[in-house]
Amino acid sequence: MPANNLPAPTRRLPEPKPRECPPTHSAPKSAPDPQTETVILLHGSGGSGASWRRISDALRPLCQIVAPDLIGYGGSPRWPAGTPLDLDAECRALYPVLPCCASPYHLVGHSYGGVVALHLALASPTRVRTLTIIEPVFFQALRHTGDLESFDQFCRIRDDFIEALARGEREPAIARFIDFWTGDGAWERMPLAVRDATLKIADKIVLDWRASFAANPNLDRLAALGPRTLLLCGDRSPKPMQRLVDALNHLMPGSERAVISGADHLLPLSHTQVVTNAIISQLHADAERRAR
């Protein structure tokens, strides 16, 4: 299906309420049980589980929160140098933190964490009650919907980043990478300590991108996740990223797509309340589905 025939966004969010759902102070017909509901929050490249702190704090009255550090970030061990990384390895590293006894859970992922979340959901679809993915870097979605222009733009960003690192141009490489995602001058505006920390994990970002480009799941299994999936993106995010979310919305019939006004790729940090409300709406929708 040509990219320009993709469906229009289902909603645009000027306020922090991405879906018509019961307000948190009301008594909906069915509500999540804090003792039995678990939400897994997966961060993006360069982040850590701590990236979700404000969202985690807001969600704790409703559910159990697990916000792990993905491989090579936060307190997790570094991946062995020279060893290819794939999404299977990322998921295996998460198994110890998942609820025991095959219990179900809600899954949320941002950027690289979004494609890891998608891979995890595809591996164990019966365990995932809801899936909320925020600008996931599932690049093959663009190829499957015929948007080769956007796919090629991501390929150029990837190749420029990797080749510049190989030439030893570490800071220019990461600066262009950050500016692509969050706007011109974003790197220069970052505190020096944050820049230093980002430079140190540039090699893991390369592994993340390679693993993301290699992700190419079965489309029928992907489509089956649609009715329980909410896709979020910012209207100030790179156009290829917005088109990727369009494409994934098309590949997952029944999924909802919400555009957050004024947000760029870092919307879980900049629009915390909007993302929190989106997750809460997913919890309520699931509770009502199971109560029918």
Beta strands, then each sheet from edge to edge (+ up, - down):
strand 1: 11-13
strand 2: 38-42
strand 3: 64-66
strand 4: 105-110
strand 5: 128-134
strand 6: 229-234
strand 7: 256-260
sheet 1: 1+ 7+ 6+ 5+ 4+ 2+ 3+
end
